Amino acid sequence: MTGSYPVYGATGLIGYTNNYAYNGESILIVKDGSGVGSLSYVNDHFSVIGTLNYLTAKENYSILYLYYALMAFNFTPYITGMAIPHIYFKDYGKAKLFYPSIEKRIRIASLLHNIEQKLVVEQNLVISLSAQKSYLLRMLFI
């Protein structure tokens, strides 16, 4: 697939297209297969294939807070299917989540987002330091 807009599937980004189905914040939920219940957060123009559902939020709701709340959510009781597992919004959409005031939701989401960004930086640092270590060890034993 070629184009300007990302297309997501159960394994993440699978290609690009010239058209998009949605623009804005959304939670992508794997609804079929081995990764059922896995989540991703996107905030851009995008499209999805049939293995994903996407959730959007009404105005004055924090989709980022909902993303982090769903990261702790147990989808297991809602999984159906023997050979290929499935989840359906009609089932898990009735579940209750802790949903404080908008101010608290924004603070919680911001804090968790900052922690997640810090983890990415630290993971990249570990990768860089591992490469540096490998290089230095090779140079040491030449």
N, C-alpha and C positions, 0 to 999 in steps of 0.2 A: 504494500500500500504506500502510495506517495501522496503528499499534500502538506498543508500547513497545520492541520488540527489533529491532536492525538486521538487515537482509538485505543480504548482499554478493554482487556479481556481478563479472564480469571488469573492469568499469570502476570498481569501488569500491562505496561505499554506494549502493544502488538504492532503498531504501525501508525500511519498518518493518512488523512483523507482531506479532500478539498471542501467538504461540508461538515458542519458540526450539528449535533442534536441539542446541546445544552451549553449555556454560558454562565459561569458563576460557581459559587461554592457548592460542593456536593460530596456526599459520602458514597463510595462505591462498595457494594457488598457482593461477594461471590455467592451465587445462589445455586450453582450446580458443580458437582465434581469433588475432587479430593480437597480442595481449598475452601470448601463451603463455610461461610461465616467470616472469611478473611475480609478485612476492611482496608480501604485507601481513602485519603482525603485529596480532593482536587479543587482548584480555584482558577478556572480558565475555560476556554472553549474546548469542548470535547465530545466524543461519541463513545458508545459502548457496544459490545456485541452481546449476544443472547445469554451468556453465562453470568452476567452482572445485572444487579438492580442498582439504581442510584436514588438516594434520598436527598431532597432539598428542604430548605426551611422557609417558613413564612417570615415576613418582615418582623423585626424585633426578637428573633430567636437566634441563638448562637449555634450554627451548624458545627463549628469547631468544638464547642462543648459537647454536643451530641456525639460527635466522632469519638472523643475521648471516653465518654460514658459507654458507648457501644464497644470500645476496645476492651472494657472490663465485663461486658455482657456475655453470658453463657448461651450460645446459640444451640448447643447440643440437644436440649429437649425439643427443639423445633425441627430437627433434621428428620426427613422421611426418605424412603427409597432404599432398596437393598443393594443393587449393583452400582448405581450412581446416586450418591446422596444429594438431596435437594433441601432448600429452605424456601418458605413462601412468606411474603410480607403479611398476608392475611393472617398468618399464625403468630409470628414474632412481633407484628405491629401492635398487638394488644398488650404487650408486656409493659410494666410500669418501671420507670427510671427515676432516680432522684433528680429533681429539676428545680434548683433554687431560683432566687430572683435574678433578673437579667444582669445586674451589676456583679453578683457573685459568679454567674456563669461565665461572664466575660473575663473576670479575674482568674478563675480556675483554668479556663481554656488558654489564656495568655501564659500563665505559669507553666502549664504542661507543654505548650508549644515551645516555649523558651528552653525547657529541659530537653525536649526532643531535638531541637536544633543544636544544643550543646553536645548531645550524644553523637550526632552526625559529625561534628567537628572533631570530637575525641576519637571516634572510629577512624576518621581519615588520618589523624595524627598517628594512630597505632599502625596503620597500613604504611604510612611514610617512614616511620621509624623502623619497621620490620624490613623494608626495602633497604634502608640505610645500613642496618645491621648485617644483612646478607652481603651487601657490597663490601663492607669493611672486613667481614670474615674472609671473603674471597681474596681481598688484597693482602690480608695478613698471611695467608698460606700460599702465596705465589712463589 
